[in-house]
Structure formats: structure tokens, C-alpha cells
Amino acid sequence: MFSKHIRIGPDSTRDAVVMNLLINGGTNAVSARLPATEADALIAGLGSARAALNQPVEPDLDSCARPELAVVDPAWRASADNVAPASDVEGVSLAIRHSGYGWLWFVLPHEEARALGQWLIENAGRPDDAAAKAAE
């Protein structure tokens, strides 16, 4: 990732993240080498800090947006018993594993969980189902 002041990427062995912070108009740099666990902690800390900003994340997904790092067939876990203790929402918890961000947890109120489940059922047809419908 590149910005005016921050450059981030894997090191040459792909064992750590190297982060360079450019200071004094870009004439000096401060570097950090973060092993995976420290990179995970930084990502979580940045996410928490971003969530606390006055400018919220856009409430709707831009229809033209394309994911920069889409994960194909991510691992996921769901539970009706393991709802986040900090939440006063009754529902189900859903965790999806992102290869860059780690496990992302969501608490879905029961009505939203049912709506998502219904949408998935209606839209997750097998490729041969689409071919059969087209042949009709």
C-alpha cells in the first residue's frame, strides 16, 4: 500500500510486514518490521480507531466498487450461542475469515440473519441450475 506518508508491504522473506512512515516532507523515514501477530494487532487497532472517527464508513456499498482483496471461499463460523457479550442485540454471531484482516465478527439480529439466509438460498443456485432454467 502506498500513500503520501505511509508505505506498507511484506519483507523479502514474506515473514513480516515492513511499514515506512515518511516524515519532514518525505526527507526522513521511520521504519517498523512487524511479525504477523503484531501486524494483526495493528490492523485491529486501526479498525477500532477508524470506527471511532466522526466521519463514519459509508453506509451503502458503491455499486461500482470492486474489492481490492476479495477472498474466494472464506472459512466461516456461525453460532446462535456465541453472540458477542458486548452487544445487547439478540441474534446470531457470524465470523468470516479474511486472509488480510483475520477473523471478522458480526452480530446479526434474528430478522437480519433470516433475511440473509433466505437471500443466500435464493441466489446460491448451482451453475447447472442456471443452465437448466435457460434450456426451459
C-alpha positions as CSV (number, residue, x, y, z in Angstrom):
1,M,0.0,0.0,0.0
2,F,1.2,3.4,-0.8
3,S,0.1,6.8,0.3
4,K,1.8,10.2,0.6
5,H,3.2,9.4,4.1
6,I,2.9,5.6,4.6
7,R,4.3,2.7,2.7
8,I,3.5,-0.9,3.7
9,G,4.4,-4.3,2.2
10,P,5.8,-7.7,3.1
11,D,9.5,-8.1,3.7
12,S,11.6,-10.0,1.2
13,T,11.0,-13.3,3.0
14,R,7.3,-12.7,3.5
15,D,7.7,-13.3,7.2
16,A,6.9,-9.8,8.4
17,V,5.2,-6.5,7.3
18,V,7.5,-3.6,6.8
19,M,6.0,-0.2,7.4
20,N,7.7,3.1,6.5
21,L,6.4,6.4,7.8
22,L,7.7,9.4,5.8
23,I,8.2,12.5,7.9
24,N,9.6,16.0,7.4
25,G,8.1,16.3,3.9
26,G,9.4,12.9,3.0
27,T,13.0,13.5,3.6
28,N,13.2,11.1,6.6
29,A,11.6,7.8,7.2
30,V,10.8,5.8,10.3
31,S,10.5,2.0,9.7
32,A,9.0,-0.8,11.6
33,R,9.1,-4.6,10.9
34,L,6.1,-6.3,12.3
35,P,5.8,-10.1,12.6
36,A,2.3,-11.5,11.8
37,T,0.9,-11.2,15.3
38,E,2.0,-7.6,15.6
39,A,0.5,-6.9,12.2
40,D,-2.8,-8.4,13.4
41,A,-2.8,-6.2,16.4
42,L,-2.1,-3.1,14.3
43,I,-4.9,-4.0,11.9
44,A,-7.3,-4.5,14.8
45,G,-6.2,-1.2,16.4
46,L,-6.6,0.7,13.2
47,G,-10.1,-0.8,12.7
48,S,-11.1,0.3,16.2
49,A,-9.7,3.8,15.7
50,R,-11.4,4.1,12.4
51,A,-14.7,3.1,13.9
52,A,-14.4,5.9,16.5
53,L,-13.9,8.7,13.9
54,N,-16.5,11.3,13.4
55,Q,-16.8,10.5,9.7
56,P,-18.4,7.1,9.5
57,V,-17.7,4.4,7.0
58,E,-20.1,4.9,4.0
59,P,-23.4,3.3,5.0
60,D,-24.0,1.9,1.5
61,L,-21.7,0.0,-0.8
62,D,-21.0,1.8,-4.0
63,S,-22.4,-0.2,-6.9
64,C,-19.3,0.4,-8.9
65,A,-16.9,-0.6,-6.1
66,R,-14.6,-3.5,-6.7
67,P,-12.9,-5.3,-3.8
68,E,-9.2,-4.8,-3.6
69,L,-8.7,-8.0,-1.7
70,A,-11.6,-10.4,-2.3
71,V,-11.3,-13.8,-0.5
72,V,-12.7,-16.7,-2.5
73,D,-14.4,-19.4,-0.4
74,P,-13.6,-18.0,3.0
75,A,-13.8,-20.0,6.1
76,W,-16.8,-19.0,8.3
77,R,-18.3,-19.9,11.6
78,A,-21.7,-19.1,13.0
79,S,-23.4,-19.6,16.3
80,A,-26.6,-18.8,18.0
81,D,-25.0,-19.4,21.4
82,N,-21.8,-17.3,21.0
83,V,-23.2,-13.8,20.5
84,A,-20.8,-11.0,21.3
85,P,-21.0,-10.3,25.1
86,A,-20.6,-6.5,24.5
87,S,-23.7,-6.4,22.3
88,D,-27.2,-6.1,23.7
89,V,-28.6,-7.4,20.4
90,E,-30.2,-10.8,20.4
91,G,-29.2,-12.8,17.4
92,V,-26.6,-14.9,15.9
93,S,-22.8,-14.4,15.6
94,L,-21.1,-14.8,12.2
95,A,-17.4,-14.9,11.8
96,I,-15.8,-14.8,8.3
97,R,-12.0,-15.3,7.8
98,H,-10.4,-12.7,5.6
99,S,-6.8,-13.5,4.5
100,G,-5.7,-10.0,5.2
101,Y,-7.8,-8.8,8.1
102,G,-8.2,-12.1,10.0
103,W,-11.5,-13.2,11.6
104,L,-14.2,-10.6,11.3
105,W,-17.1,-11.0,13.7
106,F,-20.7,-9.8,13.1
107,V,-23.8,-10.0,15.2
108,L,-26.9,-10.4,13.1
109,P,-30.3,-9.8,14.7
110,H,-32.5,-12.8,14.1
111,E,-34.6,-11.0,11.4
112,E,-31.4,-10.0,9.5
113,A,-30.0,-13.5,9.8
114,R,-33.2,-14.9,8.4
115,A,-33.2,-12.4,5.6
116,L,-29.6,-13.2,4.7
117,G,-30.2,-16.9,4.8
118,Q,-33.2,-16.5,2.5
119,W,-31.2,-14.4,0.1
120,L,-28.4,-16.9,0.0
121,I,-30.9,-19.8,-0.7
122,E,-32.5,-17.8,-3.5
123,N,-29.2,-16.7,-5.0
124,A,-26.8,-19.6,-4.4
125,G,-28.1,-21.9,-7.2
126,R,-25.7,-24.3,-8.7
127,P,-24.3,-23.4,-12.2
128,D,-26.2,-26.4,-13.7
129,D,-29.4,-25.0,-12.3
130,A,-28.9,-21.8,-14.3
131,A,-28.3,-23.9,-17.5
132,A,-31.4,-26.0,-16.9
133,K,-33.6,-22.9,-16.4
134,A,-32.1,-21.3,-19.6
135,A,-33.0,-24.5,-21.6
136,E,-36.6,-24.4,-20.5
